[in-house]
Amino acid sequence: MNKLKQRTCSFVTRVSWLKEFMPSTLATIFYLIKVKANANTPMTGIYKGLTFTAYPQDLSAVKEVLVDTEYDFLRDIIHATKVPSILDVGGNIGTFSLWVLGENKNANILSIEASPKTFETIQKTVKSAQERGCNWYCENKAAWKDNNDVFMKTEGDSMGHKVATDGGSKVQGISLQELITMQQKRTGNKQIDILKVDIEGAEESFLANTEENKASLESIKNLVIELHPNYCDITGVEKLIQSHYKNIVPQMDRLSDKPLLHCYN
């Protein structure tokens, strides 16, 4: 009886927040019932007038970013700039970029997502946003120390897909310097207002403590990074951040136990 009660409460809770993106409460219930029968059933949601695609394994990302608004500390920065330049590194299904566009439709965003399967999902959302006039572009690349090919392991939750040295799907890598240059050419602006990084341990390579990366950070006003100390050695990343940014602020008001840092001068 207790298990049944727990499952019922869990179902009701999920309906209560997921319905905000669906046509109706009934449509939400029907979708979750379909998911029980087929765990690969996609959903089409609406967030502040923008359509997005998500699968059941992506719903935790939807809740964290669009419901719990864990990046809300960036709201004033996004509002303060008429056309903020944003790099979304580890775009996943696009929830961070959707949230940014929900705050400022003029944002100029470049997302990169390494997982080929997840890239297909975010690309659908990007194309829909572009049709509504948004300046959002996405590349299927992996944040890395250089521009050589890497491999992507894509088992389980889309938020846990990881870059590996071998095995999995081959994806082109992209360095911090190359990524910044790409966005600068797109916007015609040397400054990047926000670089958001959530790449499941690849930050050890992408943000290694090198002279090249130190120079690259000169273009980044705000670095927002989720660290994954269980997946990699973050010592070099911490040294790089500390060498450039005067303010390194941990975000404490979140459910995840992984450190999320806002770095700025």
C-alpha distance (Angstrom), angle and dihedral (degrees) to the residues before:
residue distance angle dihedral
M1 . . .
N2 3.81 . .
K3 3.81 90.9 .
L4 3.79 91.2 50.9
K5 3.79 90.2 49.6
Q6 3.80 91.4 49.4
R7 3.79 92.4 49.5
T8 3.79 91.3 48.0
C9 3.80 92.0 50.0
S10 3.80 90.7 47.7
F11 3.80 91.3 50.5
V12 3.80 93.0 48.1
T13 3.80 91.4 48.3
R14 3.79 92.3 51.0
V15 3.80 91.6 48.6
S16 3.82 90.5 49.9
W17 3.81 94.7 61.6
L18 3.81 101.2 26.7
K19 3.82 92.3 56.0
E20 3.82 88.5 69.4
F21 3.81 88.0 74.1
M22 3.81 98.3 39.0
P23 3.83 132.5 76.9
S24 3.81 92.2 -109.2
T25 3.79 145.2 -16.3
L26 3.80 89.1 -99.2
A27 3.81 91.7 53.5
T28 3.81 88.9 51.3
I29 3.80 92.3 51.7
F30 3.81 91.7 48.1
Y31 3.81 90.5 50.0
L32 3.80 93.5 51.7
I33 3.82 90.1 48.1
K34 3.82 89.0 52.6
V35 3.80 89.5 51.0
K36 3.81 89.7 57.5
A37 3.80 88.4 58.6
N38 3.82 96.4 38.9
A39 3.80 119.3 20.8
N40 3.83 90.7 -165.1
T41 3.80 95.2 62.6
P42 3.83 109.9 130.5
M43 3.77 124.2 -143.6
T44 3.78 130.2 -149.2
G45 3.78 112.4 -144.2
I46 3.79 136.2 -179.4
Y47 3.80 122.0 -136.0
K48 3.81 116.9 -178.1
G49 3.79 91.3 -30.2
L50 3.82 95.5 -44.5
T51 3.80 121.9 112.1
F52 3.80 119.8 -134.9
T53 3.79 137.0 -179.3
A54 3.80 123.6 -137.2
Y55 3.79 138.6 166.4
P56 3.81 126.3 -144.5
Q57 3.81 91.5 -97.0
D58 3.81 88.8 56.0
L59 3.80 97.6 55.4
S60 3.80 93.9 92.4
A61 3.83 88.0 60.8
V62 3.80 90.7 48.7
K63 3.79 91.2 52.7
E64 3.81 96.5 44.1
V65 3.79 95.9 50.0
L66 3.82 107.4 26.0
V67 3.81 101.1 30.9
D68 3.80 105.0 27.8
T69 3.85 89.6 32.2
E70 3.79 94.0 -147.7
Y71 3.82 90.8 177.2
D72 3.79 93.3 55.2
F73 3.82 90.3 116.6
L74 3.83 86.6 74.7
R75 3.80 94.8 56.0
D76 3.83 97.1 98.8
I77 3.81 91.6 47.9
I78 3.80 91.8 52.2
H79 3.81 92.1 47.0
A80 3.81 93.8 46.2
T81 3.80 94.9 61.3
K82 3.81 120.4 66.3
V83 3.83 93.6 -147.7
P84 3.82 108.6 12.7
S85 3.80 116.2 -161.6
I86 3.80 109.8 -135.6
L87 3.81 132.6 -172.4
D88 3.80 111.6 -163.1
V89 3.79 105.4 -166.4
G90 3.76 110.1 -172.1
G91 3.79 93.2 22.6
N92 3.81 94.4 -178.8
I93 3.84 106.5 -178.0
G94 3.81 91.7 -22.8
T95 3.80 103.6 -96.1
F96 3.82 95.8 136.9
S97 3.79 92.8 49.6
L98 3.81 90.6 45.4
W99 3.78 89.3 53.0
V100 3.82 90.6 49.8
L101 3.82 91.6 50.2
G102 3.79 89.0 47.9
E103 3.81 87.1 59.6
N104 3.80 97.8 39.2
K105 3.81 120.7 11.1
N106 3.84 89.6 -166.8
A107 3.82 93.8 65.6
N108 3.80 114.6 127.7
I109 3.80 105.1 -141.3
L110 3.78 134.5 -174.3
S111 3.81 114.3 -172.9
I112 3.76 126.9 -172.7
E113 3.79 123.1 -163.3
A114 3.80 122.2 -178.8
S115 3.80 101.6 -163.5
P116 3.83 108.9 87.0
K117 3.81 91.5 -150.7
T118 3.80 94.5 48.8
F119 3.81 89.6 44.0
E120 3.81 88.9 60.5
T121 3.80 88.3 55.9
I122 3.81 97.0 47.2
Q123 3.80 91.0 44.0
K124 3.81 90.6 61.0
T125 3.79 89.5 53.5
V126 3.81 92.6 45.4
K127 3.81 92.4 51.7
S128 3.80 90.9 49.7
A129 3.82 90.5 50.6
Q130 3.81 91.5 47.8
E131 3.81 89.5 53.9
R132 3.81 86.9 58.0
G133 3.79 91.2 52.9
C134 3.81 99.9 -96.8
N135 3.80 119.0 147.7
W136 3.80 97.6 -134.1
Y137 3.78 124.6 136.6
C138 3.80 131.1 179.2
E139 3.81 134.7 -159.8
N140 3.81 129.5 -165.0
K141 3.80 96.1 -129.8
A142 3.80 136.6 124.9
A143 3.80 121.3 -124.6
W144 3.80 103.9 -120.8
K145 3.80 145.4 146.2
D146 3.82 91.9 -90.6
N147 3.80 141.8 2.5
N148 3.79 96.9 -91.4
D149 3.81 124.2 117.7
V150 3.81 119.1 -84.8
F151 3.79 133.4 -178.7
M152 3.79 127.4 -110.9
K153 3.81 125.8 -147.8
T154 3.79 109.8 -154.9
E155 3.78 107.5 -179.3
G156 3.80 120.1 136.9
D157 3.81 129.2 -11.3
S158 3.81 113.0 20.3
M159 3.82 89.9 -127.6
G160 3.80 89.4 61.9
H161 3.81 99.9 53.4
K162 3.81 109.1 128.6
V163 3.79 141.4 -161.5
A164 3.82 113.2 -118.5
T165 3.79 135.0 -174.7
D166 3.80 92.0 -121.5
G167 3.79 140.7 3.3
G168 3.78 127.0 43.3
S169 3.79 128.2 54.3
K170 3.80 119.8 -18.9
V171 3.81 113.6 -121.8
Q172 3.80 131.6 174.1
G173 3.78 113.6 -107.6
I174 3.78 124.2 -135.9
S175 3.80 128.3 -160.3
L176 3.79 126.1 -137.1
Q177 3.80 91.2 -110.5
E178 3.81 92.9 51.3
L179 3.80 92.3 46.7
I180 3.80 93.1 51.1
T181 3.80 91.0 47.8
M182 3.81 90.2 51.4
Q183 3.82 92.1 53.0
Q184 3.79 93.1 43.9
K185 3.80 89.8 55.9
R186 3.81 90.8 48.6
T187 3.80 95.2 50.5
G188 3.79 103.1 28.2
N189 3.81 85.9 -132.1
K190 3.80 123.5 114.2
Q191 3.80 93.5 -155.4
I192 3.81 122.6 80.5
D193 3.80 110.2 -155.6
I194 3.82 96.4 -159.5
L195 3.79 132.7 13.3
K196 3.80 108.2 -171.5
V197 3.82 115.5 -168.8
D198 3.81 125.6 -171.1
I199 3.79 108.2 150.0
E200 3.80 106.7 145.2
G201 3.80 99.8 -112.9
A202 3.81 100.4 -31.3
E203 3.82 87.9 105.1
E204 3.82 87.1 88.3
S205 3.83 88.3 70.0
F206 3.81 101.0 27.5
L207 3.81 94.8 50.8
A208 3.79 100.4 30.4
N209 3.80 115.2 157.0
T210 3.82 96.8 -99.4
E211 3.79 132.7 140.1
E212 3.79 89.8 -117.7
N213 3.81 91.8 55.8
K214 3.81 91.7 45.1
A215 3.79 88.8 55.9
S216 3.81 91.5 46.0
L217 3.81 92.6 55.0
E218 3.81 88.9 62.8
S219 3.81 85.7 79.4
I220 3.82 94.9 50.9
K221 3.81 117.4 86.9
N222 3.82 95.8 -178.9
L223 3.79 126.7 21.7
V224 3.79 116.1 -166.8
I225 3.79 112.9 -174.6
E226 3.77 136.4 172.2
L227 3.81 109.3 -150.0
H228 3.80 123.5 -147.4
P229 3.82 106.7 -160.9
N230 3.81 91.0 168.7
Y231 3.81 90.9 60.3
C232 3.80 103.0 39.9
D233 3.80 147.6 3.9
I234 3.81 104.6 -86.2
T235 3.82 95.3 -176.0
G236 3.81 94.2 102.2
V237 3.80 92.0 45.5
E238 3.81 91.3 52.5
K239 3.82 91.1 49.2
L240 3.80 91.6 50.1
I241 3.80 92.6 49.7
Q242 3.80 93.7 45.4
S243 3.81 91.8 49.7
H244 3.81 92.5 58.3
Y245 3.81 112.1 25.1
K246 3.81 125.1 64.6
N247 3.80 93.6 -164.9
I248 3.81 121.2 51.8
V249 3.78 109.3 172.2
P250 3.84 121.5 -174.8
Q251 3.80 113.2 -144.7
M252 3.77 105.6 -132.2
D253 3.81 102.6 174.9
R254 3.81 98.1 83.5
L255 3.80 137.7 97.6
S256 3.81 96.5 -128.3
D257 3.81 117.5 86.7
K258 3.83 91.9 -147.4
P259 3.83 112.7 108.0
L260 3.82 114.3 -104.0
L261 3.80 112.4 -167.5
H262 3.80 131.5 -167.5
C263 3.81 109.1 -156.6
Y264 3.81 124.0 -170.8
N265 3.80 143.7 136.6
